[in-house]
Amino acid sequence: MSLMEHANVLPLTAVAWSSNFGSCPKNFTLISITEDGAAANFTRGFAMKSGYYLCFSKDLKGGVVVSDIQIISDKDSIPHGYSYITEYLDPKTTVSKKKRVIVRTSPVASVETAVLDIKLTAKSKMLLQHYTYVGDINGYVLWCRKGPFFTPVPKAKPRSVSLELCGLSLDEPSAPPRLPLQHRNVPATQPQSRLSHRRHTLQVRDFLETSGDSSVQAITALDGVPFSLHPDFDLQANDT
């Protein structure tokens, strides 16, 4: 199998024992027949009413994948990072302890290759192409296929848009708000002694003519207010 074909296959996320299809979880696939056509029931004895089968899952909701699978005997110690596979068995069914199937699970983001598939054969002389020999157990041979795996990208849920947002148009930008016209404040000149009405008027007119902004008429605080000298500064009324 090519590298591209491997990359399009989902990895195994769990391996387990199951008594039958009824006890097998819904997201698991039960191996009931070997590749050479034999029944894959691991309890094959006289007067045995129930047995157990291998099953596996490819559900990525748990966020882990099976990065390796092995078979060990009862005299071997389980390697670090491995665990016995889960058992979904009927109350009276037990799994043989002479040989055990163990797996190593890893976070999906921490590995680039994983176990993509497992198969069983009843005849040890039969070879499966593109599969690796794992070991024999109870007269069966376990095979696995490893490689890079495919992880589907979750699709973003579309957001509902309200009718008010749909009515908004982004094609034409809205006009900027108009700012209120600001009046130019002309500093009032403090009348000095003997300041005539004519001279004060000329100073105000000179200031308006030299203003930097000639487009806006300057408005002062004295507009509309009649001007007159204080009696103390009236030379005709007071000789001081």
Buried (B, 14 or more C-beta within 10 A) or exposed (E): EEEEEBEEBBBBBBBBBBBBEEBBBEEBBBBBBBBEEBEBBBBEEEEEEBBBBBBBBBEBEEEBBBBBBBBBEEEEEEEEEBEBBBBBBBEEBEBEEEBBBBBBBBEBEEBEBBBBBBBBBBEEEEEBEBBEEBBEBBEBBBBBBBBBBEEEEEEEEEEEEEEEEEEEEEEEEEEEEEEEEEEEEBEEBEBEEEBEEEEBEEEBEEBBEEEEEEEEEBEBEBEEEEEEBEEEBEEEEEEE
